[in-house]
Amino acid sequence: MCAMPPQLGSRRLLVSLGAFVVATAWLLVRVDDYDLWFHLLIGKEVVRTGHIPVTEFYVYPALGAASGFHEWGFGVLSYLVERAGGMWGLSLLNAALGAGALTLLAAASVRRGGSWWAALALLGPVALFCAYRFCYRPEGVLYLAMGATIYCLERRWLFAVPLLTAALALFHPSPLILLLVFGCYAIDLAWEARRQPKRIALLVAVMVASVATIAVVPYGLHQLTLPIEFTLRGDLTKSIAEFLPTLSTAKRWHFLVLALGAAAAVALDRSRRASDVLLVAGFGYLALSHVRNVPLLALVAYGPGAMALTRAGANSAGFKRWVAAAATASVATALFIASPAWGAGEVAGKAPARTAEFVEEFRPRGRIVNALHTGGYLAWRLFPAYMVAADGRTYYGESLGLRFSTDVLLARDGWRDAIRAQGVTMISTPGVQPSQGTLIPIVAELDADPEWALVVTEPAGMLFVRREALPRGAVEIPKSDIWKQVLAEANAVMEVEALAMPPPVFFSRGVALFKLHDFVHAEQALAKYAQLVPQDMEAVQFIRVLQAGLRGEPEAQATVEEMYRRGRGL
C-alpha cells in the first residue's frame, strides 16, 4: 500500500479536528441527569482514599454492606475534571466524549471507502439521533470506545482491541459491546484470510486477549457479564424509563427512521459486508428492546450510511456534494442551539439545591430520607456530614436503601417506626413522581401531622423537618404550600408529557386543588382521571361525593369538608 502524501494526511487531520470541534459545540448540554452526582462522590472517595470502596459508605440503611462501584473510573474522571474546570469542564467533557465517537466513525467510514463529504453530511443527523444519551453518564465512554474500535478495525489495528476493552471496563461494564463489534468484523476478516490459518489464529488470539485483559481490571469478568444479568431482570422494563421498549416511548420515531435508513443502506450496497448485516440487525434488535440502545444502532450504521450516501452522490458535482454536507451541518447547528438544554452548567431547579443549602446552613441533627433520584445530589453536597437513604445505584437490586426509602415515601404500614429506628428527622421528597405525576403519599401524611414542619419548597421538591429537631432560626412555611407545590409539579409533568399525559397526573392535580379548597377544578381534574382509569373505584366514589357536595347536598358537603379537614388525599 502506498504511503499517504503528507499534504493529504494533514488535510484529513484538519478536517477531522474541525469536525470534532463542531460536534463538541453541538453536544454541549446542561446537566440534566440525576446520576452524575453520585459518580462525582464515588470518584472523590476513590481519589481521597486511593482505592475503590468495597462496602457501602454513604447510603445509611445499607452502611457497611457489600456494594459494587462498577463505574468508578468515570467517577474519578468526572471528579478530576470538575475539580479543575467546574461544571463548564464537565459539560465540555461530556460533549467531547460524544464528539470523539462521531469523529472517529466519520474517519472510519472514509477509511472503508466513503467520501469525506458523505461522512460529514451524516455527522449532524447521527449526532441528533444520539444526543439524548450523551448525558453525563458512563455510556459516553462506551460510545467513544465503540468509535475507536470501529476505526481501529477499519485500519486493521487488531492489537488495539484488547486495550480498548480493558480501558472501557475501567469506566463502564459494557466491554461485551466491543467484543460483539469485533466478532462481527472478525467474520469479514476471517473470510478474507480463509486460506491463511495464521491470520485466523490471530483473530482468535485477539478475542482471547480481549477477554483476558478485562479479567485483570477491577471487577474483572463481572464487567463482561453484568449487562446480561442486568438486562435479564424483567422488572427493569417496568420501573426504569431508559429500559422501556422503544416503540412505547417518544423515541419510537427516532428508531423507525434510523432502522429503515440503516436497513436501506445495507440492502442497497452491493459491496456490503457480513459485518454490516450482523451489526445493523443485532444492534437494531437491542435498540428495539430498550430505548437507551438507539444510539448504538446509529453508531454501527454510520459506516454503511456513509458508503450509501457516497454512491448516491457519485455522479453529482463536487461542489454540490459539499454544499449538501454544509447544509446538514447548518441544520444540525440550528437545531442544537435552539434546544433549551443546549449550553453548559446545571439546569436550574433540577436538583434539590435549596434543600442542601438549608441542611448545610442549619445542620439539623438526625438523618434524612430522600427520593431515589435526588440521593446522588444530596450525597454529593452533604457527605460526609450527612448520608442519604437511597441513590440512583440502588434501583437494580432489592437493596436496603431502596426498600427503606420506598416504604417511607409511600407511607406504608410501620413507616413511622422505621424512621425513628434510623434516627430520621428530615424527609426530602417531591410532591409527585417526576415522570408519571403520581402523588407521593407521604406528603399528605406530613401535612396532617403537627410533629412535622415544612421548611423548603423548590422545583425539585420539599423538605420537612421534625419539630423536635427544627434548628433555631429556621423559618417554617405554611403547610398549604405543600399543595401549591404538588399542583406546580403536576403541571410541570403535564407540560413535559403534553402528547401523552399519564392518568395519575390528573389525580394529583385533583387532590392538590381539593386541598386548596378549589372544589370545582378539583372535580374536573378528578373526573378526567376517573374517565381514564374507571377501574379505580375509590376515586370514582370520591368524585361522586364531591359532585354531590358541589350540587349543594348537605350530607355530601359535610363529608367533603370532613375529608378536607382530615388532610388525607383520598
Protein Blocks (a to p, Z undefined) as FASTA:
>chain_A
ZZddfklmmmmmmmmmmmmmmmmmmmgccdfbfklmmmmmmmmmmmmnopacfbdfkbmk
lgoiacddfklmmmmmmmmmmmmnommlmmmmmmmmmmmmmmmmmmmmmmnopafklmmm
mmmmmmmmmmmmmgoiaklmmmmmmmmmmmmmmnopaklmmmmmmmmmmmoccklmmmmm
mmmmmmmmmmmmmmmmklmmmmmmmmmmmmmmmmmmghilmlmmmmmmmmmpmklmmmpm
klgcfklpmklmmmmmmmmmmmmmmmmmmkbcfklmmmmmmmmmmmmmpmklmmmmmmmm
mmmmmmmmmmmmmmpcfklmmmmmmmmmmmmmmmmmmpmkgcedjdehkacfklmmmmmm
nopgddddddfklmmmmmmmmpckbccfbdfklmmpccfklmmmmmmmnopghklmmmmm
nopabdcddfbdfklopacfklmmmmmmmkbccfbdcfkbccdddfklmcghiacddfkl
mmmmmmmmmmmmmmmmmmlccfklmmmmmmmmmmnopaklmmmmmmmmmmmmmmlmmlmm
mmmmmmmmmnopaklmmmmmmmmmnopaZZ
